[in-house]
């Protein structure tokens, strides 16, 4: 009934399809097609990734690369050992430690925020790098188990009479 009503109002199937395409194109003037935007974003990501891969395809590890890699590995151990060093310093010279800690109270709050952002971005970038590197080494998912010969009712096939006494009795009464 609805199809007939729309057929009378808007014409046949061809006209309805043309009307639908027209409405879609007009709507996309006011709101972009989300699916197409995602497709374009994915294409841009793939292009950037391919460019980055091509740039570092034939990378050589020279002394400078080794130096930078070594410097990149320093902050975490230095932070951990520095924190332990502060505890040792507090025990060795409590007065000097108190003076230096009270001096930290005069550091402006925006500078603390900046320090927190630098540390968070450093460790966040390292974590993201390691996750990207490990993505290719994750084990493949296990295949789904094969369906059993006698599944429970309602899960894809009818139960057999052998596993259901009521069904066996009902089928026996029919024969």
N, C-alpha and C positions, 0 to 999 in steps of 0.2 A: 504494500500500500504506500509506504513512504517512497519507495523507488518510483512508483507511478506518479506520485504527487510531484517529486522533484523532476521527473521526466516531463511533466506538463509545464512546470514553472520554468525550467532551465533547458529544456530540449532533451535530446537523447544522450547516450553514453559519451559520445564524442564531444558534445557541447559541454557536458558536465565535467569531463576531464579538462577541457580548455578553460572552463571557469575556475576549476581548482588550481590549475597552473597560474592563472592570472591572479587569483587571490594570494597564492604563495609568493609570487614575485612582488606584489604590492606590499605584503607583510614584511618581506625581507628588506624593503626600503626603510622601515621603521625599526626592525629588530633583525640583526644578521642571523643567518642560518647557523645554529650552534654546531651542528654536525660538520658542516663545511669548515667552520673556524677551527675545530679540533683537528680535522684532516690537514689543513694548511699548517697548523702549529706542529703537528707530527712530522710533516714533510720538512719543515724548517729545521726541526731538531735533528732529523736524520741527515740533512745536508751539512749542518754544523758539525755533527759527530764524524761524518765521513771526511770532512775537511781537516778536523783535528787528528784523526787517525792517519790520514795521508801525510800530514806535517811531521808526525813523530814516527813514521814507519821505519825509517832508516836511522834512528838515533844512535849516536855513538856515546859511550861512557868515557869521558876524558877525566882529567884530574879535577877540573872545575865542577863537573857533575858530581863527582865523588865528594868534593868539599861541601857542596850545597846539600846533598843527601845527608851527609854527616851533621850539618848544622840543623837540618830539619828534624833530626832525631834527638837533639839536645833539650828542647824545652821541657818535656815531661820529666826526664830524670832530674833536671835542674830544679824544677818546681818541687818535686818530692824531696830531694836532698836539701834544698833550701829551707823547706818547712821543718825538717828534722834539725837543721842547723839553727833555726830560730829557737827551738826548744833547748838546744845545748847552750846557746848564747844566753837565754833567759836564766838558765841555772848557773852559768859561769859568771855572769855580770848582771845581776838583777837591776841595779841602778841604771846602768847604761841602756839596758833593754827598755826600762820604763821611760827613759828620756826619748828614745827613738820611737816608741809606740805612741807617746803623747804628741810627738811631731807629726805622726801619721794622721792624728785627729784634725790637723789643720789643712790637710789636703782637701781641695774643693770637691764637692759631690760630683760635678760633671766629669772630673778627671777619673773618679772611681768608676763611673758608668762607662767611660771610654776604655779603661783597663779591662773591665768585665766583658765588653763587646769584643775587644781584640782577642782575649783568651777564649771566649766562646766561639768566635769565628774560626780561630786557629784549630781548636780541637774538633769543631763541627766539620770543617773541611777535611781534616785528617780522617775522621770517621766515614765521611761520604766517600773519600778516595778508597778506603779499605773495603767498604761495601761494594763499590763498583768493581774493584779488582776480584773480590770473592764471588761476585755474581756468576761468573763463568765456571766456577769450580764447585757449585752446589750440586749435590747428588740429584739425579733424575727422580721424579716422583714415582712411587711404586704403582704398578698397574692395578686396576680395580680387580677384585677377586671375581672369578668366574661364577655365574649364578648356579646355585645348587640345583640338583635334579628335582627337589620337592620344595619349592618356595612356599612361604606363608601366604594365606589367602589375601588377595588385594595387592600383591606386589608383582604383578606382571603376567601371571598365568593362573589358571584354575587349579585348585588342589586336586590331588588324585583321590580316588575312593579308598585306596589302601591306607592313606594317612588320616582319613576322616570317617569314623564309624557312622555318623549320621548320614553322610553322603552315600556311603556304601549301602545302608539300609534303604534309603530313598531310591537309589538306582535299582536295588534288588526288587523293590515293590513294583517298579515300572516294567520290568522284564517279564 
